[in-house]
Amino acid sequence: MARTKRTYNLPDRTVALVRELSAGYGLADTQDGVVELAVDELVRHLRESEEADLWATAPADAEFAAEVRAIERQFAAADSETWPAE
């Protein structure tokens, strides 16, 4: 993987925490690895939050609701074979 050398101006506390996470907790082999892991985790968290927001609004979307009903109809016969009657 290609690497790019960057310089960031971070508070001493942040630098100390990165060192601690790398050396003290063995979270990554290097301090760069800790930062990379932290950024990846932050991006994952943001994307999951965006996806959760989309799912939360999906039931109000008429096109989505229609698609769900169509899928339910398509699987109704198969569901009745495996799911107990309500």
C-alpha positions in Angstrom: 0.0 0.0 0.0 1.3 3.4 -0.9 2.2 5.7 2.0 2.3 9.5 2.1 4.4 11.3 4.7 2.3 14.0 6.5 3.0 16.3 9.4 0.2 17.1 11.8 0.2 19.5 14.7 -1.3 17.6 17.6 -1.7 18.4 21.3 0.9 16.8 23.5 -1.9 14.8 25.2 -2.9 13.2 21.9 0.6 12.3 21.0 1.1 10.7 24.4 -2.2 8.7 24.0 -1.1 7.5 20.6 2.2 6.3 22.1 0.4 4.7 25.0 -2.0 2.9 22.7 0.9 1.6 20.6 3.4 0.7 23.2 1.3 0.2 26.3 -1.7 -1.6 24.8 -0.1 -3.1 21.7 -3.0 -1.8 19.7 -0.8 -1.4 16.6 2.9 -2.1 15.9 3.5 1.6 15.3 2.1 5.0 16.2 1.2 5.4 12.6 -0.8 2.2 12.9 -2.7 3.5 15.9 -3.6 6.7 13.9 -4.6 4.6 10.9 -6.8 2.4 13.1 -8.4 5.4 14.8 -9.3 7.0 11.5 -10.6 3.8 10.1 -12.8 3.3 13.2 -14.1 6.9 13.0 -15.0 6.5 9.4 -16.8 3.2 10.2 -18.7 4.8 13.0 -19.8 7.7 10.7 -20.9 5.4 7.9 -22.8 3.2 10.3 -24.5 6.3 11.7 -25.4 7.5 8.2 -26.8 4.1 7.3 -28.8 4.0 10.6 -30.3 7.4 9.7 -31.3 6.1 6.2 -33.0 3.0 7.7 -34.8 5.2 10.2 -36.4 7.2 7.5 -37.0 4.3 5.1 -40.5 3.3 6.4 -41.7 6.8 5.4 -40.5 6.4 1.8 -43.4 5.2 -0.3 -41.2 3.5 -2.9 -39.4 1.6 -0.1 -42.6 0.5 1.5 -44.0 -0.7 -1.8 -40.8 -2.7 -2.4 -41.1 -4.3 1.1 -44.7 -5.3 0.4 -43.7 -6.8 -2.9 -41.0 -8.9 -1.3 -43.3 -10.0 1.4 -45.8 -11.2 -1.2 -43.1 -13.0 -3.1 -42.0 -14.9 0.0 -45.4 -15.5 1.6 -45.7 -19.1 0.4 -42.2 -20.0 1.5 -42.7 -18.3 4.9 -45.9 -20.2 5.5 -44.0 -23.4 5.0 -41.5 -22.6 7.7 -42.9 -20.0 10.1 -45.6 -20.9 12.6 -49.1 -19.4 12.0 -49.9 -16.3 13.9 
